[in-house]
Amino acid sequence: MDFLFEYLMFLAQAVTVVVALLVVMSSLASLSSRGQSRTNEGRLSIHKLNDRIRDLKYSLESSVIDSDLVKKARKQEAKEESKKNKKAKKEQKKALRDSKTGDEEQNKELEGTEKRAFVVLFEGDVKASSLDNLRLEITAILTLANEADEVVVCIESPGGMVHSYGLAASQLERIKAKGIPLTVAVDKVAASGGYLMASVADKIIAAPFALLGSIGVVAQIPNVHKLLKKNDVDVELLTAGKYKRTLSIFGENTEEGRQKFIEEIEDVHLLFQEFVTNNRPDLDIEKVATGEAWYGKRALDLNLVDQLLTSDEYIVDLCSERSVYQVEWEINKSPVDKFLGKVNGTLDRVHDLLSGVIK
């Protein structure tokens, strides 16, 4: 028993040292990211996906089709493209002539002559670290997009902190508030906070084996009070306010505090359900708000999604109808920043294990 106790104490000391190092490195990463935001070391990157798909097609054609046939096909495509451009220019000139005013109304009419779609990628973690990028990307899109356009947000997220994903969902609501059609595509997972975001969309599409749902809340907090007491270690926790600290890692937890904590997460769960119901009124919320997650086909049967389709297929189809632009905010990172970013990710995983992370 003595050996086991000594081993556990050694393990606890080792974990403490590792966590302390990770906290220090995370602080450095935080300071670094603040410096970046002050100096605006980033840029908006725009990629026209129609061109990317066309280039893929040309690359394959040049390898498998006779070069003479390829040249003829390209020549014919160039003619058709030229005709389209001329027609578009004529429509723009006509819009200018027919318009009575020469300022904003003309510009809006010109903007509406081209059908566009804007694609945004969101990869979520526990803290929704991509949120700052999402805010800038949506702000940029809203300066130009109108009701004739469409925004597609590709979400990959297992969920995370309530306040972070609540703000991320609010960013998507900005698109809806402008009357712009919003589609969310899920290829792998949109669970918990990820589904909170997805529920805002006018249409949710998902791959057949994408995981969706998990409309629930979980919180976990380790407590080492008994171990500390056994080794005559006292921890004083001073608070002002009856429920300032309901559960503690080092102090002795009470049944009253435990019940209050349960009330708090139940209230968050209720807010979660209300938000999803407001956005998807046809959803049987009592049936799906159990914390369970379902794969694509089952999610479709439960009305969690509207269509089974991969984001690739949806975007390729859009390219045949619209000019499709991928909008991405890119931050210029130094090698040190990249390393500290990895440390932050590791710290997130440790944080999940050692503290109460609400998902």
ZIJO-V254124 format. One record per run of one state. SS is the DSSP state (H for helix, E for strand, - for the rest). FROM is the first residue (numbers start at 1). TO is the last residue. If there is no record, write none. Layout:
ss = (SS,SS)
from = (FROM,FROM)
to = (TO,TO)
//
This chain:
ss = (-,H,-,E,H,-,H,-,H,-,E,-,H,-,E,-,H,-,E,-,E,-,H,-,E,-,E,-,H,-,H,-,H,-,E,H,-,E,-,H,-,E,-,H,-)
from = (1,2,40,42,49,65,67,99,104,112,116,124,131,143,150,158,162,178,181,187,189,192,193,199,203,207,211,214,225,231,255,280,285,289,293,296,302,307,309,311,320,323,332,335,355)
to = (1,39,41,48,64,66,98,103,111,115,123,130,142,149,157,161,177,180,186,188,191,192,198,202,206,210,213,224,230,254,279,284,288,292,295,301,306,308,310,319,322,331,334,354,359)
//
